Amino acid sequence: MKNAAHRHSNIPSSYLILIRENKILLSLRCNTGFEDGKYSLVAGHCEEGETFTQCLIREAKEEVGIELLAGDIQVAHVMHRNSYTPIDNERVDVFFTAKKWTGTLENKEPDKCDDLAWFDLDNLPRNTILYICQAIEMIEAGTFYSEHGWNSEQKSSIIERAF
């Protein structure tokens, strides 16, 4: 039996799916130490005591300068993910869509983002993070929940891409 004082934990993160005219907003990661040089979504880890919704609203403002209201966002997908990082490898990712927002989209974190651009949903950049591609595919298919990185095929792909 495991020590009762140590509970299993997962790291919670929120992701923003913005789509207009069959294009999705992606950001090119840099200087973060995780998947740099690859496209991702506006996203971030929940801070202690912060809900997934609060996290998303905060990250959207910090990263791309837009204001989201809780009533204008909707959960589109949930992913349980094994990141195969040396510590804290288990993640719970919640992907939200936004019906509307206010403000002008702009890269507010150029030290962490090399590019912020709209891409055709049917032609994502080849250097889009693998689990982000999976989440987008699942959302387009109407699948609410998926898992990533738990089976040996996904694990091999993740480890190969990391080196």
N, CA, C and O of each residue as an XYZ file, in Angstrom:
652
protein
N       0.839     -1.188      0.000
C       0.000      0.000      0.000
C       0.879      1.244      0.000
O       1.867      1.315      0.730
N       0.512      2.225     -0.824
C       1.269      3.464     -0.904
C       1.044      4.298      0.344
O       0.036      4.162      1.037
N       1.999      5.153      0.607
C       1.920      6.068      1.726
C       0.676      6.943      1.578
O       0.501      7.614      0.561
N      -0.171      6.934      2.581
C      -1.415      7.704      2.537
C      -1.149      9.202      2.491
O      -2.001      9.957      2.021
N       0.018      9.655      2.968
C       0.328     11.086      2.958
C       0.674     11.566      1.549
O       0.571     12.758      1.260
N       1.081     10.652      0.675
C       1.415     11.033     -0.703
C       0.315     10.581     -1.647
O       0.137      9.385     -1.879
N      -0.404     11.520     -2.177
C      -1.469     11.192     -3.119
C      -0.971     11.361     -4.544
O      -0.148     12.228     -4.839
N      -1.477     10.533     -5.393
C      -1.213     10.628     -6.825
C      -1.730     11.974     -7.332
O      -2.781     12.433     -6.885
N      -1.011     12.614     -8.258
C      -1.475     13.908     -8.752
C      -1.319     14.008    -10.265
O      -0.516     13.302    -10.875
N      -2.097     14.890    -10.842
C      -2.047     15.236    -12.258
C      -1.929     16.750    -12.340
O      -2.430     17.460    -11.468
N      -1.268     17.250    -13.386
C      -1.143     18.689    -13.587
C      -2.287     19.147    -14.491
O      -2.439     18.637    -15.602
N      -3.096     20.110    -14.021
C      -4.224     20.599    -14.825
C      -3.806     21.753    -15.742
O      -3.075     22.654    -15.329
N      -4.278     21.714    -16.986
C      -3.999     22.780    -17.949
C      -5.245     23.082    -18.768
O      -6.088     22.213    -18.994
N      -5.344     24.338    -19.208
C      -6.446     24.785    -20.058
C      -5.897     25.228    -21.408
O      -4.820     25.819    -21.490
N      -6.656     24.932    -22.474
C      -6.264     25.255    -23.847
C      -7.406     25.977    -24.542
O      -8.576     25.665    -24.319
N      -7.063     26.945    -25.386
C      -8.061     27.723    -26.107
C      -8.075     27.354    -27.584
O      -7.057     27.438    -28.269
N      -9.247     26.944    -28.061
C      -9.460     26.639    -29.472
C     -10.230     27.821    -30.067
O     -11.416     28.004    -29.790
N      -9.539     28.621    -30.889
C     -10.202     29.699    -31.620
C     -10.234     29.315    -33.086
O      -9.197     29.062    -33.700
N     -11.433     29.274    -33.635
C     -11.609     28.904    -35.044
C     -12.444     29.979    -35.719
O     -13.469     30.419    -35.197
N     -11.978     30.390    -36.894
C     -12.764     31.293    -37.732
C     -12.506     30.928    -39.189
O     -11.364     30.711    -39.593
N     -13.562     30.863    -39.958
C     -13.469     30.545    -41.389
C     -12.601     29.313    -41.646
O     -11.739     29.329    -42.525
N     -12.831     28.255    -40.884
C     -12.119     26.970    -41.008
C     -10.615     27.084    -40.733
O      -9.830     26.255    -41.193
N     -10.227     28.102    -39.989
C      -8.824     28.274    -39.600
C      -8.739     28.302    -38.078
O      -9.645     28.777    -37.394
N      -7.615     27.776    -37.565
C      -7.401     27.705    -36.126
C      -6.180     28.541    -35.754
O      -5.192     28.568    -36.488
N      -6.254     29.211    -34.627
C      -5.137     30.032    -34.147
C      -4.128     29.141    -33.430
O      -4.477     28.422    -32.493
N      -2.876     29.194    -33.879
C      -1.787     28.444    -33.250
C      -0.642     29.381    -32.922
O      -0.446     30.408    -33.572
N       0.114     29.003    -31.893
C       1.281     29.777    -31.488
C       2.520     28.886    -31.535
O       2.470     27.711    -31.172
N       3.628     29.463    -31.987
C       4.886     28.727    -32.108
C       5.696     28.923    -30.832
O       6.117     30.037    -30.521
N       5.911     27.842    -30.100
C       6.588     27.889    -28.805
C       8.088     28.181    -28.962
O       8.724     27.713    -29.906
N       8.636     28.952    -28.033
C      10.080     29.171    -27.980
C      10.499     29.505    -26.546
O       9.724     30.076    -25.779
N      11.708     29.148    -26.203
C      12.313     29.479    -24.901
C      11.524     28.990    -23.686
O      11.595     29.598    -22.618
N      10.775     27.900    -23.839
C       9.987     27.397    -22.712
C      10.572     26.128    -22.116
O      10.300     25.788    -20.965
N      11.383     25.424    -22.915
C      11.929     24.147    -22.462
C      11.024     22.969    -22.739
O      11.375     21.833    -22.420
N       9.855     23.219    -23.331
C       8.926     22.135    -23.670
C       8.414     22.347    -25.088
O       7.748     23.343    -25.369
N       8.725     21.414    -25.976
C       8.227     21.424    -27.353
C       8.507     22.745    -28.079
O       7.707     23.178    -28.908
N       9.640     23.384    -27.768
C      10.011     24.610    -28.465
C      10.195     24.331    -29.952
O      10.673     23.262    -30.334
N       9.815     25.291    -30.786
C       9.893     25.126    -32.229
C       8.684     24.416    -32.812
O       8.668     24.087    -33.998
N       7.665     24.175    -31.982
C       6.457     23.497    -32.437
C       5.232     24.367    -32.133
O       5.220     25.171    -31.201
N       4.214     24.167    -32.957
C       2.973     24.926    -32.781
C       2.083     24.287    -31.732
O       2.002     23.065    -31.607
N       1.418     25.157    -30.984
C       0.492     24.741    -29.947
C      -0.695     25.698    -29.948
O      -0.915     26.432    -30.912
N      -1.433     25.681    -28.891
C      -2.578     26.562    -28.694
C      -2.271     27.539    -27.561
O      -1.336     27.324    -26.791
N      -3.040     28.591    -27.460
C      -2.994     29.441    -26.277
C      -3.355     28.534    -25.118
O      -4.399     27.883    -25.139
N      -2.494     28.485    -24.101
C      -2.703     27.507    -23.030
C      -1.868     27.845    -21.811
O      -0.990     28.706    -21.855
N      -2.160     27.147    -20.718
C      -1.353     27.283    -19.525
C      -1.802     26.358    -18.419
O      -2.893     25.788    -18.450
N      -0.925     26.228    -17.440
C      -1.238     25.422    -16.263
C      -2.113     26.210    -15.307
O      -1.950     27.419    -15.144
N      -3.036     25.511    -14.682
C      -3.852     26.138    -13.647
C      -2.968     26.425    -12.431
O      -2.157     25.594    -12.022
N      -3.143     27.594    -11.880
C      -2.439     27.939    -10.652
C      -3.221     27.371     -9.470
O      -4.400     27.041     -9.595
N      -2.559     27.261     -8.337
C      -3.215     26.709     -7.160
C      -4.479     27.500     -6.841
O      -4.446     28.729     -6.770
N      -5.590     26.797     -6.650
C      -6.865     27.422     -6.317
C      -7.609     27.996     -7.508
O      -8.667     28.601     -7.337
N      -7.080     27.818     -8.710
C      -7.682     28.376     -9.922
C      -8.428     27.276    -10.685
O      -7.926     26.159    -10.815
N      -9.610     27.587    -11.182
C     -10.364     26.620    -11.977
C      -9.827     26.601    -13.410
O      -9.064     27.479    -13.813
N     -10.239     25.584    -14.169
C      -9.861     25.510    -15.577
C     -10.355     26.748    -16.325
O      -9.631     27.301    -17.153
N     -11.573     27.181    -16.042
C     -12.145     28.361    -16.695
C     -11.352     29.614    -16.350
O     -11.003     30.387    -17.243
N     -11.066     29.823    -15.082
C     -10.286     30.988    -14.671
C      -8.909     30.985    -15.323
O      -8.413     32.028    -15.750
N      -8.300     29.816    -15.394
C      -6.990     29.680    -16.030
C      -7.065     30.105    -17.496
O      -6.227     30.874    -17.967
N      -8.058     29.611    -18.205
C      -8.193     29.940    -19.622
C      -8.364     31.438    -19.832
O      -7.716     32.022    -20.701
N      -9.221     32.055    -19.053
C      -9.470     33.494    -19.171
C      -8.178     34.277    -18.900
O      -7.862     35.223    -19.621
N      -7.440     33.885    -17.868
C      -6.169     34.543    -17.537
C      -5.150     34.363    -18.655
O      -4.522     35.330    -19.085
N      -4.983     33.134    -19.124
C      -3.978     32.854    -20.156
C      -4.291     33.571    -21.471
O      -3.379     34.061    -22.137
N      -5.556     33.637    -21.849
C      -5.931     34.338    -23.089
C      -5.519     35.809    -23.023
O      -5.009     36.365    -23.996
N      -5.743     36.420    -21.882
C      -5.355     37.835    -21.711
C      -3.839     37.984    -21.708
O      -3.301     38.866    -22.378
N      -3.142     37.123    -20.952
C      -1.684     37.214    -20.849
C      -0.979     36.921    -22.173
O      -0.026     37.612    -22.533
N      -1.442     35.895    -22.903
C      -0.724     35.451    -24.093
C      -1.108     36.188    -25.367
O      -0.246     36.505    -26.187
N      -2.403     36.462    -25.537
C      -2.822     37.066    -26.803
C      -3.688     38.321    -26.640
O      -4.216     38.835    -27.626
N      -3.837     38.815    -25.414
C      -4.478     40.099    -25.184
C      -5.973     40.171    -25.420
O      -6.504     41.251    -25.681
N      -6.664     39.040    -25.333
C      -8.116     39.094    -25.519
C      -8.833     38.801    -24.213
O      -8.312     38.126    -23.325
N     -10.037     39.326    -24.127
C     -10.895     39.107    -22.956
C     -11.932     38.051    -23.306
O     -12.631     38.153    -24.313
N     -12.016     37.042    -22.460
C     -13.035     36.004    -22.597
C     -13.974     36.093    -21.401
O     -13.546     36.397    -20.287
N     -15.237     35.828    -21.633
C     -16.206     35.721    -20.551
C     -16.558     34.251    -20.375
O     -16.657     33.507    -21.352
N     -16.746     33.841    -19.140
C     -17.040     32.435    -18.854
C     -18.246     31.931    -19.641
O     -18.267     30.770    -20.050
N     -19.237     32.770    -19.860
C     -20.428     32.367    -20.597
C     -20.206     32.199    -22.092
O     -21.062     31.654    -22.790
N     -19.067     32.660    -22.588
C     -18.768     32.577    -24.023
C     -17.812     31.447    -24.371
O     -17.424     31.293    -25.529
N     -17.435     30.660    -23.378
C     -16.533     29.533    -23.647
C     -17.231     28.226    -23.286
O     -18.137     28.185    -22.454
N     -16.779     27.167    -23.940
C     -17.406     25.866    -23.714
C     -16.342     24.779    -23.796
O     -15.462     24.820    -24.655
N     -16.432     23.814    -22.897
C     -15.509     22.675    -22.946
C     -15.812     21.874    -24.202
O     -16.957     21.503    -24.462
N     -14.757     21.612    -24.980
C     -14.900     20.859    -26.221
C     -14.241     19.482    -26.128
O     -14.618     18.552    -26.842
N     -13.246     19.365    -25.233
C     -12.517     18.103    -25.162
C     -11.716     18.041    -23.857
O     -11.242     19.060    -23.355
N     -11.578     16.839    -23.327
C     -10.750     16.583    -22.149
C      -9.776     15.466    -22.519
O     -10.165     14.453    -23.100
N      -8.505     15.668    -22.171
C      -7.481     14.670    -22.481
C      -6.698     14.332    -21.213
O      -6.257     15.218    -20.481
N      -6.535     13.022    -20.970
C      -5.652     12.546    -19.908
C      -4.368     12.143    -20.607
O      -4.374     11.277    -21.482
N      -3.262     12.775    -20.219
C      -2.041     12.653    -21.010
C      -0.841     12.296    -20.156
O      -0.674     12.798    -19.044
N      -0.009     11.420    -20.697
C       1.282     11.091    -20.099
C       2.340     11.809    -20.928
O       2.533     11.489    -22.101
N       3.022     12.770    -20.327
C       3.990     13.590    -21.063
C       5.389     12.985    -21.075
O       6.263     13.458    -21.802
N       5.608     11.946    -20.276
C       6.917     11.293    -20.163
C       8.028     12.255    -19.777
O       9.187     12.052    -20.140
N       7.676     13.298    -19.042
C       8.697     14.153    -18.449
C       9.227     13.426    -17.218
O       8.534     12.575    -16.661
N      10.452     13.749    -16.785
C      11.043     13.020    -15.653
C      10.231     13.091    -14.354
O      10.216     12.136    -13.578
N       9.563     14.212    -14.120
C       8.694     14.345    -12.941
C       7.375     14.973    -13.395
O       7.306     15.599    -14.452
N       6.359     14.801    -12.603
C       5.050     15.397    -12.892
C       4.610     15.124    -14.329
O       4.270     16.050    -15.065
N       4.619     13.869    -14.719
C       4.341     13.526    -16.114
C       2.870     13.352    -16.457
O       2.522     13.318    -17.637
N       2.006     13.242    -15.475
C       0.598     13.011    -15.769
C      -0.166     14.329    -15.795
O      -0.060     15.153    -14.887
N      -0.942     14.502    -16.869
C      -1.631     15.762    -17.127
C      -3.112     15.531    -17.384
O      -3.509     14.483    -17.892
N      -3.919     16.515    -17.029
C      -5.319     16.575    -17.435
C      -5.484     17.896    -18.172
O      -5.355     18.972    -17.588
N      -5.771     17.795    -19.465
C      -5.879     18.958    -20.331
C      -7.337     19.172    -20.711
O      -8.008     18.247    -21.170
N      -7.826     20.395    -20.519
C      -9.195     20.742    -20.892
C      -9.116     21.761    -22.028
O      -8.504     22.821    -21.892
N      -9.748     21.418    -23.147
C      -9.751     22.253    -24.344
C     -11.093     22.955    -24.455
O     -12.143     22.313    -24.441
N     -11.053     24.276    -24.565
C     -12.255     25.097    -24.640
C     -12.354     25.766    -26.010
O     -11.342     26.122    -26.613
N     -13.578     25.930    -26.490
C     -13.820     26.780    -27.651
C     -14.432     28.085    -27.139
O     -15.071     28.116    -26.088
N     -14.226     29.152    -27.894
C     -14.801     30.450    -27.546
C     -15.679     30.919    -28.695
O     -15.246     30.960    -29.846
N     -16.909     31.270    -28.371
C     -17.836     31.766    -29.382
C     -17.505     33.202    -29.752
O     -17.653     33.606    -30.906
N     -17.055     33.972    -28.765
C     -16.683     35.362    -29.027
C     -15.671     35.815    -27.986
O     -15.496     35.183    -26.943
N     -15.018     36.909    -28.291
C     -14.043     37.520    -27.401
C     -13.958     38.996    -27.743
O     -14.435     39.428    -28.792
N     -13.354     39.758    -26.859
C     -13.127     41.171    -27.144
C     -11.630     41.438    -27.112
O     -10.856     40.719    -26.480
N     -11.254     42.494    -27.812
C      -9.846     42.846    -27.902
C      -9.257     42.392    -29.227
O      -9.895     41.682    -30.005
N      -8.036     42.816    -29.459
C      -7.327     42.482    -30.690
C      -6.289     41.422    -30.395
O      -5.462     41.580    -29.497
N      -6.336     40.339    -31.158
C      -5.356     39.276    -30.984
C      -3.959     39.785    -31.328
O      -3.729     40.328    -32.409
N      -3.040     39.603    -30.398
C      -1.642     39.947    -30.655
C      -0.748     39.117    -29.739
O      -1.167     38.685    -28.665
N       0.471     38.906    -30.174
C       1.435     38.130    -29.395
C       1.934     38.984    -28.232
O       2.752     39.884    -28.421
N       1.442     38.697    -27.038
C       1.823     39.452    -25.842
C       3.031     38.848    -25.129
O       3.549     39.436    -24.179
N       3.484     37.672    -25.582
C       4.631     37.010    -24.960
C       5.662     36.606    -26.020
O       5.903     35.415    -26.220
N       6.271     37.583    -26.702
C       7.220     37.250    -27.764
C       8.448     36.485    -27.262
O       9.163     35.876    -28.058
N       8.699     36.513    -25.949
C       9.813     35.746    -25.387
C       9.487     34.252    -25.315
O      10.390     33.432    -25.152
N       8.191     33.888    -25.438
C       7.762     32.483    -25.381
C       7.061     32.036    -26.663
O       6.750     30.856    -26.824
N       6.813     32.975    -27.573
C       6.046     32.680    -28.791
C       6.705     33.366    -29.983
O       6.782     34.594    -30.034
N       7.183     32.568    -30.945
C       7.826     33.100    -32.152
C       6.838     33.482    -33.244
O       7.178     34.256    -34.140
N       5.616     32.949    -33.183
C       4.644     33.206    -34.240
C       3.251     32.957    -33.689
O       3.033     32.044    -32.893
N       2.323     33.778    -34.123
C       0.911     33.614    -33.785
C       0.169     33.765    -35.102
O       0.150     34.849    -35.685
N      -0.445     32.679    -35.576
C      -1.041     32.719    -36.910
C      -2.229     31.773    -37.013
O      -2.383     30.845    -36.219
N      -3.067     32.038    -38.020
C      -4.216     31.210    -38.330
C      -3.810     30.180    -39.380
O      -3.159     30.519    -40.368
N      -4.195     28.926    -39.164
C      -3.875     27.840    -40.082
C      -5.140     27.090    -40.453
O      -6.049     26.944    -39.636
N      -5.193     26.615    -41.694
C      -6.310     25.830    -42.165
C      -6.435     24.560    -41.318
O      -5.450     23.856    -41.096
N      -7.626     24.278    -40.857
C      -7.847     23.085    -40.020
C      -7.471     21.793    -40.730
O      -7.110     20.808    -40.085
N      -7.553     21.796    -42.043
C      -7.231     20.594    -42.813
C      -5.759     20.533    -43.217
O      -5.341     19.596    -43.897
N      -4.978     21.522    -42.803
C      -3.573     21.569    -43.200
C      -2.739     22.210    -42.082
O      -2.155     23.278    -42.265
N      -2.695     21.547    -40.936
C      -1.916     22.069    -39.805
C      -0.432     21.991    -40.131
O      -0.017     21.132    -40.909
N       0.375     22.875    -39.546
C       1.821     22.799    -39.776
C       2.362     21.434    -39.336
O       1.886     20.852    -38.361
N       3.352     20.939    -40.063
C       3.951     19.634    -39.733
C       4.553     19.638    -38.331
O       4.639     18.590    -37.692
N       4.963     20.792    -37.857
C       5.580     20.888    -36.536
C       4.569     21.285    -35.446
O       4.904     22.006    -34.506
N       3.343     20.805    -35.592
C       2.349     20.985    -34.529
C       2.536     19.850    -33.520
O       2.726     18.696    -33.905
N       2.483     20.180    -32.245
C       2.664     19.190    -31.182
C       1.656     18.055    -31.377
O       0.483     18.290    -31.665
N       2.134     16.833    -31.217
C       1.349     15.635    -31.502
C       0.030     15.579    -30.724
O      -1.011     15.294    -31.316
N       0.046     15.840    -29.432
C      -1.198     15.731    -28.666
C      -2.158     16.868    -29.000
O      -3.369     16.723    -28.830
N      -1.634     17.991    -29.473
C      -2.491     19.097    -29.923
C      -3.227     18.663    -31.193
O      -4.427     18.900    -31.331
N      -2.506     18.027    -32.117
C      -3.147     17.482    -33.332
C      -4.260     16.516    -32.959
O      -5.352     16.563    -33.525
N      -3.974     15.643    -32.004
C      -4.974     14.664    -31.576
C      -6.203     15.368    -31.019
O      -7.329     15.005    -31.358
N      -6.002     16.364    -30.174
C      -7.134     17.076    -29.574
C      -7.980     17.757    -30.650
O      -9.209     17.698    -30.603
N      -7.332     18.399    -31.612
C      -8.064     19.070    -32.693
C      -8.870     18.053    -33.491
O     -10.034     18.295    -33.810
N      -8.264     16.926    -33.811
C      -8.973     15.865    -34.545
C     -10.175     15.367    -33.749
O     -11.253     15.172    -34.311
N      -9.999     15.163    -32.456
C     -11.091     14.678    -31.607
C     -12.224     15.690    -31.537
O     -13.396     15.318    -31.583
N     -11.882     16.962    -31.426
C     -12.903     18.017    -31.369
C     -13.683     18.058    -32.673
O     -14.911     18.143    -32.669
N     -12.964     17.996    -33.790
C     -13.637     17.995    -35.092
C     -14.556     16.783    -35.247
O     -15.591     16.868    -35.909
N     -14.184     15.663    -34.644
C     -14.986     14.437    -34.726
C     -16.116     14.407    -33.696
O     -16.957     13.508    -33.723
N     -16.138     15.383    -32.792
C     -17.165     15.413    -31.756
C     -16.888     14.467    -30.601
O     -17.800     14.118    -29.851
N     -15.633     14.049    -30.451
C     -15.250     13.149    -29.363
C     -14.843     13.984    -28.154
O     -13.943     14.819    -28.240
N     -15.503     13.755    -27.044
C     -15.312     14.607    -25.870
C     -14.076     14.253    -25.037
O     -13.509     15.133    -24.389
N     -13.647     12.988    -25.041
C     -12.560     12.557    -24.170
C     -11.580     11.683    -24.944
O     -11.978     10.860    -25.768
N     -10.270     11.881    -24.659
C      -9.261     10.982    -25.217
C      -8.087     10.871    -24.246
O      -7.984     11.611    -23.268
N      -7.216      9.928    -24.551
C      -5.999      9.708    -23.769
C      -4.821      9.754    -24.727
O      -4.935      9.373    -25.891
N      -3.695     10.223    -24.223
C      -2.509     10.328    -25.072
C      -1.265      9.942    -24.275
O      -1.076     10.365    -23.134
N      -0.426      9.128    -24.911
C       0.863      8.792    -24.321
C       0.865      7.605    -23.391
O       1.879      7.338    -22.745
N      -0.229      6.886    -23.300
C      -0.317      5.775    -22.367
C       0.023      4.441    -22.991
O       0.507      3.543    -22.302
N      -0.224      4.290    -24.303
C       0.106      3.003    -24.916
C       1.521      3.033    -25.484
O       2.089      4.111    -25.659
N       2.090      1.885    -25.770
C       3.492      1.798    -26.179
C       3.756      2.507    -27.501
O       4.840      3.062    -27.682
N       2.804      2.507    -28.430
C       2.995      3.192    -29.709
C       3.117      4.702    -29.504
O       4.008      5.337    -30.068
N       2.221      5.278    -28.695
C       2.286      6.708    -28.412
C       3.543      7.040    -27.627
O       4.167      8.072    -27.874
N       3.926      6.189    -26.691
C       5.120      6.425    -25.885
C       6.349      6.477    -26.788
O       7.178      7.372    -26.626
N       6.492      5.558    -27.723
C       7.628      5.554    -28.633
C       7.672      6.819    -29.461
O       8.740      7.399    -29.655
N       6.519      7.254    -29.952
C       6.434      8.465    -30.759
C       6.831      9.686    -29.948
O       7.550     10.554    -30.443
N       6.370      9.760    -28.707
C       6.680     10.905    -27.838
C       8.175     10.927    -27.541
O       8.808     11.978    -27.644
N       8.743      9.795    -27.176
C      10.160      9.736    -26.827
C      11.019     10.046    -28.054
O      12.013     10.762    -27.937
N      10.655      9.520    -29.233
C      11.393      9.804    -30.463
C      11.398     11.297    -30.754
O      12.441     11.862    -31.082
N      10.249     11.933    -30.639
C      10.122     13.356    -30.956
C      10.878     14.224    -29.956
O      11.272     15.343    -30.283
N      11.084     13.719    -28.740
C      11.759     14.506    -27.708
C      13.255     14.597    -27.934
O      13.910     15.493    -27.401
N      13.810     13.670    -28.728
C      15.265     13.640    -28.918
C      15.656     13.897    -30.344
O      16.844     13.905    -30.667
